[in-house]
Amino acid sequence: MPSGPSDDDVVLAARELYRFYRAGEEETLALRGVSLQVRRGETVAVVGPSGAGKSTLLACLAGLDEPSGGEVRVAGVRISHRPETERARLRARHVGVLVQSRNLLPHLTVRDNIRLAQHAVRGRPAVRAEALLEQVGLGRRPSALPRQLSGGELARAGLAVALANSPAVLLADEPTGELDGTTEELVLRMLRDRAADGCAVLIVTHSAEAVRGADRVITLDDGRAQEGHEGHEGHEGTAQAKESSHVPS
């Protein structure tokens, strides 16, 4: 766990995020003033019931969606309230997004999926695609297509794509939701390793193991965030997560 908070250590910051959705005359408030910070080297788990706003929050943090109010900063740079092309450029440089196997384009090999992600950032990649595949245990499968991979291999390949540009922030949406216990442990260990390397890691999860391994837990309910204790002890979100390693969404 990182030592005391410092402005220099904060890599991901959200301030008073609101997100409205309108359908005709109906209005849904998905986020209600959510604020959070994640520091370099820290792992934060976000838990909560279905419909609480977890996926909406992650989309806003990644610059995949625009908050209706408030702002998101990554590595000190405001990523929200910009044109979509600018958000995409900043996301490619600073943010890795892991969404189970949806990181991967089905017609590209795992190596080419990584290279495509790296192509979005100008300049020479800091890490070669082959080296990333070695890191996640897929060094012998660079030419495999996604359909040729097992569930665990897909999760690891998706993580390699998320890490393609050595991001300051790694956002994971239910990264272990479809994995067996052994593979879940492996993926969570790799996420913790990224935090140990200085990455700020935020995991949206229903997994008890992910919650236990987090430095902090944030519970999201009805679009509102409640900060938990450091670690897992005494946090109501952990008690909920312990009921099952994979609570249905």
N, C-alpha and C positions, 0 to 999 in steps of 0.2 A: 504494500500500500504506500503511495507516495506520501512524503511528509507534508507538513502544513501547507495550506493553499497559498498560491502566489499567482498574481496576474500573468506573470511570464509563463506559468505552467498551464494555464487554461488554453486549450486548443479548440474546444467546441463550446460555444455559448449561445443559448437561446434566451431571449428576453421577452416576457409577456406575449407569448404566441397565442393568437386566436385564429380559428379557421371555421368559416361559415360555408355551408352549402345550401343553395337555393334550388328548389324545384317548384316552379309556379309560385304560389303564394306561401308555400311551406319553406321554413328555414330550419336547418339543422346546425347546431353549434358543436363541432367535433372537438375543438380545443378551446379551453377557457383560461387564458392567461398563464400558460405553461412557461416556467423559467427553469433552466438547468445549466450546469457547467460540467464539463469533463476535462480532467487534467491529463497532461502527458504521462503515459505509463499507467493510467487508471482504467479499470474495467467497471462499467456501470451496467446493471441489469434493469430493464424496464418491464414491469409485470402489470397485470390487470385483466379484468374480464373481457370477453369479446364485446366489441362495440365501444370500448373505453377511449379509443382514439390513438392506440399505439402505432398502427401502421400509418395513420395520418401524420403523427408526430415524426416518425422516421422519414417519411417523404419530404416533409418541410425541412428537416435537418440536412437532408442530402441535396436539397435544391431541386428535387424532382417535382415538388409542388410549392406554390407560393402561399405563405400565411396571409390571412386577411388583415392581421395586425401583428405588431411586434417584429422582431428581427432575429436572424441567425448569423453568427460569425464563426468562420472556420479559419484557424491559424491567423486570427486578427483581421481577417478580410470579411466584409459583409457579403454573404452569398444570396440573401433574400432581396426581393424587390429590385431585381435586375432582369433584363431581357433573357429569354430562355437560352439563347446562344452563349451569353456570358456565364449564366449559371452552369451550363454544361462544361464550359472551359474550366471554371473554378473547381467543379466537382471532379473532373478528370485529373486535375493536378493535386488536389488536397484530400479527396474523400474516396475511400473504397467502400462499395456497397455489396453486401453478400445477401442474396435472397434465394436461399436453397439452390436449386440448379438453374434458376432463371438468369444467371449471369452468362450462360453459355448459348451461343448461336449454334443450332443443331447441324448446320452444313459445314462448319469449320472444325478443324482439329483443335485439341486443347491448346496446343502451342500457338496456333493462329488466332484463337480467341484472346490469348494474352497479348499477342503482337498487335491485334486490332485495338485493344484498350490502350496500349502504349502509343499507338499512332495518334491518339487524340491529344497528346502532349508533345509540344515541339522539343527538339533536341534528342540527344542520345539517351535511351532508357538507363536508369541507374542500375537496374538488375536485368540480366538477360532472361528470356522466357524459359530457357532450359534450366537455369539456376533456380527459378521459382518453382518449377515442376519438381526438381530435386528436393527443395525445402518441404514440399507437401507430400513427398513420397511417391511421386508419379514420374520420376526421371526416366522410366522405361516405357512410358505411354505417351510420348509427345505427339504421335501421329494418330492417336485414337480419336474417333468421333464421340460426341456425348452419348449417343445411343449404345456405344460399345463399352461404357463404363458402368460399374456397379453403383449403388446408391452412395456408398462411402466414397468411392472415387469421384463421383460427381460433386459431392460436397467439397472435397479437397481441391478439385479443379476450379470450382467456383471461387474458393478462397484465393487461389493463385491469381485469378483474374482480378479479384478485388484488390490484391496487393501489387498489381502490375506496375503502378507508378509510385511505389513507396509512399502511400498516403499518410498524412498526419493523423487522420481520423478514419476509423473502420466502423461502419454501421452494419449490423447483422440483424436481419428480420427472420426470426424462427429458424436459425441455421441448423438446428438438430431435430426439427419437428418430424422428419420422416426417417430417422436413422435408428439403428439398433443401439443398445447400450454401449457396446465396445466402440463403435464408430463415433457415437456421440462424445465419449470421453476423449477420443483422439482429436476431434474437431475443436472441442473446448480447450484442450491443451494447446493446440496451435494458436487459438485466439489469445490465450494467456501469454504465449511466447511473443506474440506481436506487441502486447502491452509491455512486456519486459524489455522489448527493444525500443520503447518510447512512444509507441502509438497510443492514441486515445481510443478506447474500444467501448462502444455502446451496443448492447444486445437486447433486442425485444424478444421476450421468451416466455414460455410456459414451463420450461424445464427446471426441475428442482436442482439438478447438477449445475446448470448455468448460474442459478441464483446463489448457490453455495460458494461458487468460485468467484463471485463478484466482490469488488471492494465496497461498492455501495449499491443499494436497491432503491428504485423509484417506483412507487405504485401510481398508476394512472387509472382514474375512475371517473366516468362521466366527463371526460375532457379536462379533468383537474389533476395536477401532480402533487403527490405527497412524498417528501424525502424520508427515507428510512434511516436506520442506524447504519454505521459503517459495518461492512460484512453482513452476514445473514442473521445473526442472533437477534431475536426480539422483533423481527420485522413481520408485519402481518402478511406481506406479499409472499414471504418465504413459507409461512404456515400454509398458505393456499397452495403454493407450488409443491410442497411436500406430499400433498395428497396423491399426486401422480407425477411421474417424470414427464409425461406428455399429456397435459390436459387438453381436450379438444378445443379448438378455436371456435 
